[in-house]
């Protein structure tokens, strides 16, 4: 077992994350970064890594700080105007989320028990934050293997979501091109007109009234200012939680949404701190703490559960989105890929959409047509499912799963 100092432990963690990043980039996201990192950490824990390597490196402390920051940041990303413009996408996405939750809670409870079903439901609908919330709740309850289940669901999403999304986006791109080439693209023209109107209206609004955060002189809006703002908001959220009893994750997301909407804070606060890189790295590296006590027997048992639950979730996504897609005039494949954003999130939905469009055509007019139709739907679906709803669900289920 290695005898590590803080600097050597931190170096190992960061290099491991970088290796995962390289492999993910070279494979165009088909091999998720976190899968590579998980494999390296598992081998390391079984051989030379001390079980507390993340504590030695200071990663655990940084991750705890990041938890508060990123949930507020996620809330500020919620653009209500964009959501209203794509309300059909929002409804279809929520239908997919509802389908997943219903199927996982019903069949997951029957097959694996209440604690497993509730632990899996929220991460199954979204990204890493939901998984981390459920992992912490499971660990606090003395069930680290369920915390590992939440992390592995997050890691395995890509294996199921990436190939299916690429396949169905390719089919939808070809269908849309056939329509475009037959000069039946009224929807594209309408969408372009609406986009122009939105930009014009936004410009008029900005000219008539500036949001409050712009009244802070720009010379004072330094990274320290944004860090101070996030820490103050984190403290306020903790007090709201103490008073109301509402899960802190839910409070933080809602505070971010409200303050961004009324113009008190800027969207995407974390991006302005000049420290989001190290804090994000700490957050994702902290996921690996779940594997410190993993054995082959535990991993195999969890993998069987995850495959079953993933298949159930995919069936639920297809059925629920098919109904609403038909109601809103989407093709079955378009409705399905909207729902599959529960398994993706940004930037993977962006990358897969871009790749599908490039694979379908290299004509600039056709590329613009496909991008204008597909990209807003994919991005909005990812924000709603992965960034917003899954974190709120995790906050709710964390209090239910282990009582």
ABEGO torsion letter per residue (X at the ends): XBBBBAAAAAAAAAAAAAAAAAAAAAAGGABBAAAAAAAAAAAAAABABBAAAAAAAGAAAAAAAAAAAAAAAAAAABBAAAAAAAAAAAAAAAAAAAAAAAAAAAAAAAAAEAAAAAAAAAAAABBAAAAAAAAAAAAAAGBAAAAAAAAAAAAAAAAAAAAAAAAAAAAAAAAAAAAAAAGBAAAAAAAAAAAAAAAAAAAAAAAABBBAAAABBAAABBAAAAAAAAAAAAAAAAAAAAAAGBBAAAAAAAAAAAAAAAGABBBGAAAAAGAAAAAAAAAAAAAAAAAAABBAAAAAAAAAAAAAAAAAAAAAAAAAAAAAAAAAGBBAAAAAAAAAAAABEOAAAAAAAAAAAAAABABAAAAAAAAAAAAAAAAAAAAAAAAAAAAAAAAAAAAAAAX
